[in-house]
Amino acid sequence: MARTARRMFELLEPICLVTYFADESGEELAALGHRTYWDGYFASRAAPLGRVPAEVVHAAFYSFADGEVARHIPSAWEMVPPEVSFAAWRRGSVASLRRILGDEVAGSPGLVRAADLTAKAATSGPTEGRVIYAGWRTLEVPSDPVARLWHSATMLREHRGDGHVAALLGARIGGTEAHLLSALEMGIHPPESFGRVHHLPKRRLAAVMDGLRERGLVDADGRFTEAGRETKQRIEDLTDELAAPPYDALAPAELAELVAALEPITATLVAAGSR
């Protein structure tokens, strides 16, 4: 089933990425009064957790540097209630999907079936140890097929993300370390230039890189060692394993049907860069 989880990640991720790559979600959040992209991001993505302190969001999101969450939570929720931000975030994401896919695909029986089967998997996963996903499980799944597809795909993304955090913790990889290793996997060198971490203090980044060198995961030039590549691959393999249980809810024929229904949808989104 790990192979199935990887294939489903490949098919569903472009659906989720419209939230971050396309304009509509940002426009919806800005219209509410959120001052920056990150105000809207934290206010919306953390909303399924409820009005928890910044420390809880920081723990659940895992990869952000100390203090980054606290710059936005709870102030963004004091400006706009979390449920209002979340509704705008979803509304913008669904609008992006409709625009990219076009009316014909968005209203097709294939998309309706993909939404139904994705929702069946998304509402069947284990919640133990999966804080963000458990929050999503308390939300109502939309009746509109395009909204249901985005919502369910994002639920599965958060389920996978919670498992990825567990895999990182098991490998003793911290949040900033995870970003640096991902940068190397993407061919970014030096990894400190990666957009998710380049704004951090140089002294902080140097200390993290030194720690990776001491563990033998990167070499003197800041590139992967063999041990580093193996560690990254183990994390990805375990992430796939942990992401598999929701798909147990689908019969083999349903899983094959879901893949067939998603393939043209995903191809359209990939061609557009999910924008």
C-alpha positions in Angstrom: 0.0 0.0 0.0 3.0 2.4 0.3 3.2 2.4 -3.4 -0.5 3.3 -3.6 0.0 6.1 -1.1 2.9 7.6 -3.2 0.8 7.4 -6.4 -2.2 9.1 -4.7 0.1 11.8 -3.4 1.3 12.4 -7.0 -2.3 12.6 -8.2 -3.8 14.7 -5.3 -0.9 17.2 -4.6 -1.6 19.4 -7.7 -5.2 19.8 -6.5 -4.0 21.0 -3.1 -1.3 23.3 -4.5 -3.8 25.7 -6.1 -4.3 27.0 -2.6 -0.7 28.2 -2.5 0.2 28.8 -6.2 -3.0 30.3 -7.6 -4.2 33.8 -6.8 -7.8 33.3 -5.7 -7.2 32.2 -2.1 -4.8 35.1 -1.4 -7.3 37.5 -2.9 -10.1 36.1 -0.7 -8.0 36.4 2.4 -6.8 39.9 1.6 -10.4 41.0 1.1 -11.1 39.9 4.7 -8.4 42.3 5.9 -5.4 40.0 6.4 -2.3 42.2 6.0 0.1 39.6 4.7 0.2 36.3 3.0 1.4 34.6 6.2 -1.4 36.1 8.3 -3.9 34.5 5.9 -1.9 31.2 5.7 -1.7 30.6 9.5 -5.2 31.9 10.1 -6.7 29.5 7.6 -4.5 26.4 7.7 -4.5 26.3 11.5 -8.3 27.0 11.8 -9.3 23.3 12.0 -7.3 23.1 15.3 -9.6 25.6 16.9 -8.4 28.7 18.8 -5.3 27.1 20.2 -2.2 29.0 21.3 0.7 29.7 18.9 2.8 27.1 20.7 0.3 24.4 19.7 0.2 25.5 16.0 4.0 25.6 16.0 4.2 22.1 17.4 1.6 20.8 14.8 3.1 22.6 11.8 6.6 21.5 13.0 8.8 23.0 10.3 8.6 26.7 11.1 11.3 28.4 13.0 10.9 29.5 16.6 8.7 32.6 16.8 7.4 32.5 13.2 3.9 31.3 14.2 3.6 33.7 17.1 3.9 36.6 14.7 0.6 35.6 13.2 -1.4 33.6 15.8 -3.5 34.7 17.6 -3.4 38.2 16.1 -4.7 37.0 12.7 -7.7 35.3 14.5 -8.4 38.5 16.5 -8.7 40.3 13.2 -10.8 37.7 11.4 -12.4 34.6 13.1 -10.7 31.4 12.1 -13.8 29.8 10.6 -14.2 32.9 8.4 -10.6 32.7 7.2 -10.9 29.0 6.5 -14.1 29.5 4.5 -12.4 32.2 2.4 -9.4 30.0 1.9 -11.5 27.1 0.7 -13.7 29.3 -1.4 -10.6 30.8 -3.2 -9.1 27.3 -3.7 -12.3 26.0 -5.2 -12.5 29.0 -7.5 -9.0 28.3 -8.7 -9.8 24.7 -9.5 -12.9 25.7 -11.4 -11.0 28.2 -13.5 -8.1 25.9 -14.3 -10.2 22.8 -15.0 -12.9 24.7 -17.0 -16.7 24.1 -16.8 -16.6 20.9 -18.8 -14.2 19.0 -16.5 -15.5 20.7 -13.3 -19.0 19.5 -14.1 -18.1 16.1 -15.4 -19.2 12.7 -14.0 -15.6 11.8 -13.7 -14.8 14.7 -11.3 -17.9 13.9 -9.2 -16.8 10.3 -8.9 -13.2 11.3 -8.0 -14.6 13.6 -5.3 -16.8 10.9 -3.9 -14.0 8.3 -3.7 -11.4 10.8 -2.4 -13.9 11.8 0.3 -14.5 8.1 1.2 -10.7 7.6 1.7 -10.2 11.0 3.4 -12.9 10.3 6.1 -11.6 6.8 6.8 -8.0 7.4 8.0 -6.7 6.9 11.6 -6.6 10.0 13.7 -4.3 8.7 16.5 -1.2 11.0 16.6 -2.5 13.1 13.7 -3.4 16.4 15.2 -4.1 18.5 12.1 -5.9 15.7 10.3 -8.1 15.1 13.4 -9.0 18.7 13.3 -10.1 18.3 9.6 -12.2 15.3 10.5 -14.4 17.6 12.7 -15.3 19.7 9.6 -18.3 19.1 7.4 -17.3 17.8 3.9 -18.8 20.1 1.3 -21.6 18.8 -1.0 -20.4 20.6 -4.1 -18.2 18.2 -6.0 -15.3 20.6 -6.8 -15.3 21.8 -3.2 -15.5 18.2 -1.9 -12.5 17.2 -4.1 -10.4 20.0 -2.8 -11.4 19.5 0.8 -10.9 15.8 0.7 -7.6 16.0 -1.1 -6.4 18.5 1.5 -7.5 16.3 4.3 -5.4 13.5 2.9 -2.5 15.9 2.5 -2.7 16.8 6.2 -3.0 13.2 7.1 0.2 12.5 5.1 1.8 15.6 6.7 1.2 14.4 10.2 2.8 11.1 9.3 5.7 12.9 7.7 6.3 14.7 11.0 6.4 11.4 12.8 8.9 10.1 10.3 11.1 13.1 10.8 10.9 12.9 14.5 11.9 9.2 14.4 14.9 10.2 12.3 15.8 13.0 14.7 15.4 15.6 12.0 14.2 19.0 13.1 12.0 21.4 11.2 14.8 23.6 9.8 16.9 20.5 9.1 14.0 19.0 7.1 13.8 22.1 4.9 17.6 22.0 4.2 17.5 18.3 3.3 14.5 18.9 1.0 16.4 21.8 -0.6 19.3 19.4 -1.4 16.8 16.8 -2.7 15.5 19.5 -5.1 19.0 20.3 -6.3 19.2 23.7 -4.5 22.7 24.6 -3.4 23.6 26.1 -1.1 20.5 24.7 0.8 20.5 27.8 3.0 19.3 29.7 0.0 16.0 27.8 -0.1 13.0 30.1 0.1 11.6 28.6 3.2 14.7 29.2 5.3 16.8 31.9 3.6 15.3 34.6 5.8 16.5 33.0 9.0 19.6 34.4 10.8 22.8 33.2 9.1 24.2 32.1 12.5 21.1 29.9 13.0 21.4 28.3 9.5 25.2 27.8 10.0 24.6 26.0 13.3 22.0 23.7 11.7 24.3 22.9 8.8 27.1 22.2 11.2 24.8 19.8 13.1 24.0 17.9 9.8 27.7 17.7 9.1 28.5 16.3 12.5 25.9 13.6 11.9 27.4 12.8 8.6 24.3 13.7 6.6 26.0 16.5 4.5 29.6 17.0 3.5 32.0 19.9 3.9 30.6 21.5 0.7 27.0 21.3 2.1 25.9 18.5 -0.2 24.3 15.1 0.6 26.6 12.3 1.8 25.5 8.8 1.0 24.2 8.5 4.6 22.2 11.7 4.1 20.6 10.4 1.0 19.7 7.1 2.7 18.2 9.0 5.7 16.1 11.2 3.4 14.9 8.1 1.5 14.0 6.2 4.7 11.9 9.2 5.8 10.1 9.3 2.5 9.5 5.6 2.5 8.1 5.7 6.0 5.9 8.7 5.1 4.4 6.6 2.3 3.8 3.7 4.6 2.1 5.9 7.2 0.0 7.7 4.5 -1.5 4.4 3.2 -4.3 3.5 5.7 -7.0 5.8 4.4 -6.9 4.0 1.0 -7.8 0.7 2.8 -11.3 2.0 2.7 -11.4 1.6 -1.1 -11.9 -1.7 -2.8 -9.3 -2.5 -5.5 -11.8 -1.6 -8.2 -12.7 1.7 -6.5 -9.0 2.6 -6.2 -8.4 1.8 -9.9 -11.5 3.9 -10.7 -10.2 6.8 -8.6 -6.8 6.8 -10.3 -8.4 6.8 -13.7 -10.7 9.6 -12.8 -7.9 11.7 -11.3 -5.3 11.3 -14.0 -6.9 13.8 -16.5 -7.7 16.2 -13.7 -4.2 16.1 -12.4 -2.7 16.4 -15.9 -4.6 19.6 -16.5 -3.5 21.1 -13.2 0.2 20.1 -13.7 0.1 21.7 -17.2 -1.1 24.9 -15.6 1.3 24.7 -12.7 -1.7 24.7 -10.4 -2.0 28.4 -11.0 
